[in-house]
């Protein structure tokens, strides 16, 4: 994995954790925002992993 992929994976983990903390401490409608931020962090992390494996597969062909 390249350094930029690792950086963005760490960033997505931080975003997801911040979303969980925001959802846990929210009182009102910000609970939905926190869960959305968590979902974004998880999906962004999956997309980073997918791009990494797509690049490996393209290098093989």
C-alpha positions as CSV (number, residue, x, y, z in Angstrom):
1,X,0.0,0.0,0.0
2,X,1.2,3.5,-0.8
3,X,1.6,6.2,1.8
4,X,-1.4,8.1,0.4
5,X,-3.7,5.1,0.7
6,X,-2.6,4.5,4.3
7,X,-3.1,8.2,5.1
8,X,-6.7,8.2,3.7
9,X,-7.5,5.0,5.5
10,X,-6.4,6.5,8.8
11,X,-8.4,9.6,7.9
12,X,-11.5,7.6,7.2
13,X,-11.1,5.8,10.6
14,X,-10.9,9.2,12.3
15,X,-14.0,10.4,10.5
16,X,-15.9,7.2,11.5
17,X,-14.9,7.5,15.1
18,X,-15.8,11.2,15.2
19,X,-19.2,10.2,13.8
20,X,-19.8,7.6,16.4
21,X,-18.8,10.1,19.2
22,X,-21.1,12.7,17.7
23,X,-23.9,10.3,17.5
24,X,-23.3,9.1,21.1
25,X,-23.2,12.6,22.6
26,X,-26.1,14.1,20.5
27,X,-29.4,15.0,22.0
28,X,-31.5,15.8,19.0
29,X,-31.3,15.6,15.2
30,X,-27.5,15.6,15.4
31,X,-27.7,11.9,16.1
32,X,-28.5,11.3,12.5
33,X,-25.6,13.5,11.4
34,X,-23.2,11.5,13.5
35,X,-24.5,8.2,12.1
36,X,-24.2,9.7,8.6
37,X,-20.6,10.7,9.3
38,X,-19.9,7.2,10.5
39,X,-21.4,5.7,7.4
40,X,-19.4,8.1,5.2
41,X,-16.1,7.1,7.0
42,X,-16.8,3.4,6.6
43,X,-17.7,3.7,2.9
44,X,-14.7,6.0,2.2
45,X,-12.4,3.4,3.8
46,X,-13.9,0.6,1.7
47,X,-13.5,2.7,-1.4
48,X,-9.8,3.3,-0.5
49,X,-9.3,-0.5,-0.2
50,X,-11.1,-1.1,-3.5
51,X,-9.0,1.4,-5.3
52,X,-5.9,-0.2,-4.0
53,X,-6.9,-3.7,-5.2
54,X,-8.1,-2.3,-8.5
55,X,-4.7,-0.7,-9.1
56,X,-3.0,-4.0,-8.3
57,X,-5.3,-5.9,-10.7
58,X,-4.6,-3.3,-13.4
59,X,-0.9,-3.6,-12.9
60,X,-1.1,-7.4,-13.5
61,X,-2.8,-7.0,-16.9
